[in-house]
Amino acid sequence: MSSRGTTAPRLPAAVARALRCSVCHAPFEAPGNGLRCGRGHSFDAAKQGYVNLLHAKVAAGTADTTEMVAARTAFLGSGFYAPLAGLLADSVPGEPDLVVDAGAGTGYYLARVLDRFAAATGLALDVSAAALRKAAKAHPRAGAIGWNLWEPWPVADATADVVLNVFAPRNAAEFHRVLCPDGVLLVAGPASGHLGELASTLGLLDAESGKEKRLGATLGSHFELVSRRETTHAAELTAEQVRHVVTMGPNAHHLHRDGLGERLAELTASMTGTLTVTTSFHVSAYRRSP
């Protein structure tokens, strides 16, 4: 049983030790109400518990919106992606100390990995303030930090035993830099047929097409593939859950283009019961190249 609470804790000490100042790269002092480095740069914690280390605003259409996060929270809370969370936890070797979730979103997957490993601490990195508000409260042994994954991360070299990357941008150089020499990178994404029933009806973005080739090209110069596992299940979705699964991801940015929003409204309005939808995921485990 998870011990996740409802109030936002301070950043765990292990998270603060792993972080570096995003201005001068100096280590941070012991966590209090935010972070302060030895050179005097300070970053206050938001009232929800996360700390934003960014210096510039995020471009529109880049970060998950409040509506997307609400849809994701509701859908993940229904347990339809629990098999993926379980596969991620099963793929973690040994007993990790620090797990970094790159593009953590609401912290759903990170929290379930931490539930499996009682001594582990988690660091959630995401660019969305709406998502970070959830991630900061996802688990008492996790801390949430606002950061753009495409920029050099405010994380010390060789500090993470595990890096999670679930439906998120892939910065191979930073994955490699922050991982311990014997650390593991776990990359999760959609496998063939994922949401196929909705994709064919609604014309959703094709996240699966060419994914393995792109993944190999992105990570090949820094990592070696160790294993790839898949899990496939059938989910019975209500009309509301169909709306949530479509609007919790990148498709939400395209609802007003090419009639997607209208097709979604027509589909859900016509439903009198549930719709059987395939969920299919792969989790690829990588080790750092020499």
Buried (B, 14 or more C-beta within 10 A) or exposed (E): EEEBEEEBBBBBEBBBBBBBBBBEEEBBEEBEEBBBBEEEBBBEBBEBBBBBBBEEEEEEEEBBBEEBBBBBBBBBEBEBBBBBBBBBBEBBBEEBBBBBBBBBBBBBBBBBBBBBBEEBBBBBBBBBBBBBBBBBBBBBBBBBBBBBBEBBBBBBEBBBBBBBBBBBEBBBEBBBBBBBEEBBBBBBBBBBEBBBBBBEBBBBBEBBEEBBEEBEEBBEEBBEBBEBBEBBBEBEBBBBBBBBBBBBBEBBBBBEEEEBBEBBEEBBEEEEEEBEBBBBBBBBBBBBEE
